[in-house]
Amino acid sequence: MGDSKDLSDVDAANKIKKLADDIGTCMFCTYDVNKLQSRPMSAQEIDDEGNLWFLSDKNSHKNKQIQQNSEVELFFASGHDKFLSLHGNASINYDRNKIEELWNPIIKVWMTGGVDDPNLSIIKVTPKEGYYWNNKNGKMVAFAKMTASLLTGITMDDGIEGNLSL
């Protein structure tokens, strides 16, 4: 079994920023009545407080679901070595300066009107709590330890996990 280390406040925000930036895409989950609705999304920014910023169509199902229930779940995973789940609240705004700051040309695939598309909105997710698991020493060391474990029968878990609270 690997190590456990719960993180809070600045340490939790730093872990969120590191893992979410490294992984990139998450399953962004909203609630439709009591049913979880999921779709892949990429955060455009993760700020120093651990808030995640997304761009979205104001007419999307997710925006409508957030207006009904602001609680969201975000699930990030990369291979066998990086995992992050977050529970928090989402808010929607239309700040044009922030939209321009977050804009990336690839978003035009979904928002064909570009940065000036009148349907473009911002979703800000403020995490309250979460859970992470990742390797302490990177993929190569983890792979070497896994190989050694298979050969020797001795567990050499390189993982570290913990709860996050903000």
C-alpha positions, 0 to 999 in steps of 0.5 A: 500500500502506498502513502497517504497525505491529506492536503488542505488550503494552499497545498490542496490548491497546488495539488489540484493545479498540478494534476489538472494541468498535467491531465488536461481533460476531465469528465465534467458532471452535473446533476439532472434531478438526481441523475449524474450527467457527464461530458468531457471538458478541458479546463482553460485555466486552474488558478492559484486558489484551485478554481477551474475555469471552462468555456461553454455554450450558454444554451448547453444542457450543462449550463441549464443543469448548473442553473438548477443545481450548482453542485458538480463533480470533476473526474480527471484520470491519466493512464495508471498514475494520475487521478483526481476527483473534485466536488464543488460548486459551479457558477456561470458568468459572461465577463467578456474580458475573462472570456478573451483571457481564457480563449484558445483558437481550438475552442472555435471547433465548438463555438463557431462564432469565435471569441465574440460568439454571443453564446459563449459563457464561462463556468467557474468551478470552486472545489470544496473537497476532493481526492487524489492519487498519483505516483511519488516518483514518476512513471519510470520509477513506478514502472520499475517498482511494478516490474520488481513487484511482479518478479519478487512478489513483494509489494512496492507501491509508489502511490500517494493518495489523500483527501483535499479540502479547500 
